Amino acid sequence: SYTRFQEAELGSDVDVLVLGSSHAYRGYDPRIFYEANLKMFNLGSSSQTPVQTEYLANKYLDHFKPNIVILDVYPILFKSDGVESVIDLLSNSKLDKELIDLSLQNRDIRIYNTLIYRYCKDVFNFDKDYKESLHQKNGDSYIKGGFVESKSKFESKNSYDPAHYTFLPAQKIAFSNIVEKLKSRNIPYIILQSPIP
């Protein structure tokens, strides 16, 4: 995430912008888009709920000026409090007023601790020489454009239990806000749910 958000700050106009959870940043490979002469950037992040997606859309839509947006949705995250995603954003992206406001909305001590640490890290320049490794020990590799390639082998189940989702009102509102923002700017969008094998 650190490398992705550092790269996003330096990014420019793209044909395709991808937003969503880890299904997004592990599922949409910019190299495939480049083969079709499309420049793509993937702003997916771990456990990204619609609330954090709205924050990222507000922050980066004008920056990237995409011709189309892919919203990768994972229904279970519509019932999530978003704590993991906010901590990921606090730890790895540029700290701004909107991110601070987003952090204070959750009323969670883990987020407050991360926010305080992040503020101290910035003030005292703790990570001025930090460089995230592009190749992790678990086999994951960061690919320019926001994608994470995995060499891991996943075990599939033979059957799945039926699932029922109850969406949190804040998540539904945030998702509607994103769609309305895209419509108001005449930015075409595709809503996808990645298949889970």
Buried (B, 14 or more C-beta within 10 A) or exposed (E): BBBBBBBBEEBEEBBBBBBBBBBBBBBBBBEEBBEEEBBBBBBBBBBBBBBBBBBBBEBBBEBBBBBBBBBBBBEEBBEBBBBBBBBBBBBBBEBEEEBBEBBEEBEBEEBEEBBEEBEEBEEEEEEEEEEEEEEEEEEBEBBEBBBBEEEEEEEEEEEEEEEEEEBBEBBEEBBEBBBEBBEEEEBEBEEBEBEEE
